[in-house]
Amino acid sequence: MSVPFKVDLSADVAVVTGGSGVLCSRMAEALAECGAKVAVCGRRQDAADKVAASICAKGGKAIGVSCDVLEKPSLEQAQVIIRKELGPVTLLVNGAGGNHPKGTTGREYLLPEDIDRSAAGLTTFYDLDAKGIEHVFNLNFLGTLLPTQVFTKDMARVGRGTVINISSMSAFTPLTKIPAYSGAKAAVNNFTQWLAVHLSKVGVRVNAIAPGFFLTDQNRALLTQADGALTPRGNTILTHTPMGKFGSADDLVGALLWLSYQPASAFVTGTVIPVDGGFSAFSGV
C-alpha cells in the first residue's frame, strides 16, 4: 500500500530496529518509499533480508542487517556496515521490543485464594520470575537506549538527526497482566523526554509513537481465537476503543512521516504521539 502522503527523505539514512516485524517492516517500507535509504535491522539476517528485498523490488534502497539491540558491539558492527553501504545514519526508529510469559500474570486480579498457593498453570504476582521481568525490561528499554547511543553519535556530530521510539498505550495506563512490559514502555516514554532535552543542543530531535492495539505475530493468539473470533481480552480492548477496531500497520505511517520530516516537525521534540483509535480518550463509560 502506498504512503498517505509523500515527504522528501532522500537525504536520510534510516535505521529501523525490529525491522522484520509486522509494524516496523511497514515503517521501513514507508521511509524507503519517501526516498530514505533504509537499514532493516533484526536478530535474524534472513528475516531482515526479506524485508529489504521487498523494498528494493519496489524501487527503494534497503539492506538487511543482523544485530542484537542488547549487545553494543553488535550494534557498533552494524553501524560500520550501514555507514559503508548507505552512509551516516540520520534517522533512527527504535522498534525492537516485546513481552515474555515470565513477566506476565495469569489473571487480571489477585484473588484471596491465590495468595498462598499457585494453582496448576497459574502465575500470580508472587510467582513472577525476576529473569523474565529483566528480559522484558532490557529488550524494551535497553533495546532503545543502546541503539540510540550507537546511531545518534553521527547525528550529533553533524547537528542533524531524528529519533523515533516506539512506545505503547500501556505506558500511560498499565494493562492488566503485563507489569514488566507496561513498566518498560513507561521507561521508554520517560527516556524519550529526557533524551529530547539532552540532545537538543546538537540538533537531534527525539519523539515517540505510542500505538494502541494492533494485531501482530506476538499478540494475535491473545486477542483472537483460531477461527478469528475475539478472545475475552480482545473483546474488552475493542469495547474500550471508540473506533471499534484494531489498528493496521498503515495507521502508523502518517505519524511516522510527520515526525521524520524535518520541515514538518522541526519544532517537535520530547512528545509521545498516541495512535490508538481513541483508546486513551475513553473512560470506559
Secondary structure, DSSP 8 states (H G I E B T S, - for coil): ---SS----TT-EEEEETTTSHHHHHHHHHHHHTT-EEEEEES-HHHHHHHHHHHHHTT-EEEEEE--TT-HHHHHHHHHHHHHHT-S--EEEE------GGG--SSSS--GGGTT---TT---GGG--HHHHHHHHIIIIIHHHHHHHHHSHHHHHHT-EEEEEE--GGGTS--TT-HHHHHHHHHHHHHHHHHHHHTGGGTEEEEEEEE--B--TTTHHHHB-TTS-B-HHHHHHHHTSTT-S-B-GGGGHHHHHHHH-HHHHTT--S-EEEESTTGGG----
